Amino acid sequence: MNEERVTGWWIFAGVLLGIASVLNIVWGIAAISDSKFFTEDSVYIIEGLHTWGWVTLIIGVIQLFASFSLFSGGGFGRVIGIVAASLGALTALANTGTTPFWSLGVFALAVVVVYQLAKPAEDYSRAI
């Protein structure tokens, strides 16, 4: 645990990662349960809406664990947060054909999280 890194930006990235995780979990559950806000004639990169829903749900759960780890100051949260936010950004971009505004919102949250977690340690010392 590196307590110098746990600053306001670290917590901010954790909050954004938590928001993105909840959005991905909701999105994944909606896809698995055949909700009506998905268009019927959409084309998915991964075959079928149910498979895509499971992928999104799993990424959301990983993001949620990483968010909680960031709040506790763990290094797991930083590494897994970067990976999970990157995967979340990629899945959001892949869904822009079906739900463009939702996808762009989740993508923007993921980009901010990756930026904040990937900053070098000296940037954190200047932010205090």
N, C-alpha and C positions, 0 to 999 in steps of 0.2 A: 504494500500500500504506500503510495506516494502522496502524502498529505499536501505538499505544495501545489500539486496539480488540481486538487479539488477546490476549484474557485467557482465564482458565479457562472462562468461560461460552461464549466463542467456540469453543473446542476441544470443549466439551461439546455444543454445537449441531452441530458437525461430526461428532462421533461418532454422535449420534442420527440425523443425516441419512444417515450411512453405513449405519447399521442399517436405517433405513427403506428405503434404496435396495436393499439386499440382499433384504429381505423382498418388495419390489415386483418385483424381478427374478425371484425364485423363484416368486412368485405369477403373474407373466406367463408364464413358461416352462411352469408347470403348466397354465395355461389354454390355451396354444397346443398343448400335447401331449396334450390330452384326459385329464388325470389324473382319477382316480376320486374325489377328495375333493370335487369340485364336484357339487352335486345335479343330477339330470337334468331336473327340472321347474322350474328357476329362470328368472326373467324378468330380462333385462338391459336397461339403458337404451340401450346401443349394441347393435345387432343382432348376435347371435352371440357365442359364447364366444371364438372365435379373434380376432375384432376387439378385444374387450375385453382379451384377453391381450396383444396387440401394443401397445395404448395403455398398459397398465400397465407393460410391459417398457420401453418408450421413456421413460416418466416415471422409472422406476427408474434407468436409465442416466444420464439428465440429473442426477438426485439424486446419483449416485455421482461424477460429474465435479465437481459443486458442492461435495461433501464434501471432495474432494482439494484443491480450490481454497481452501477455508476453512483447511485445515491449512497451506497455504503462505502464508496471509495475504492472498490476493488479493481485490480488490473484486468480481470476477466471482462468487466463491462466495457472497457476501452477497446480491447481487441475484438471481442464478439460484437460490440456495438458498431464498429466500423464495418465488419463483415455483414452483419444483419441489415444495417442501413443501406449498404451498397446493393445487397440482394433485393431489398425493398424498393430501391430506386429503379432497378432493372425490371422488376415485375410491374411496377407502376407504369413505366414507359411502354412495356409490352401490352398494357391494357388501355392505352390511349384511344384505340379505335372503338372500344365499347363504352367506356365512361371517361371522357376526356378531362372534364374539370376535376373530378375526384382524383384521377390519376396524376394530374399535374400538381394538385395540392399535396398528395402523399410524396411525390417526387421532390418537391421543394423542401418539405420537412426533412427528407432523407439526406439531401445535399447539405443542408445546414448542419445536421448531426455529424456527418462524415467530416466536414470542414472543422468543426469545433473539436472533435476527438482526435484528429490527425495533426493538430498543431504541435510544433516542437515545444519542449519544456520551457525554453527561454521566453516564448511568447506568453506563457502563463504567468511568469514572474513579473512581466511588465504590465499585465492587466490588473494587478492588485493595487 
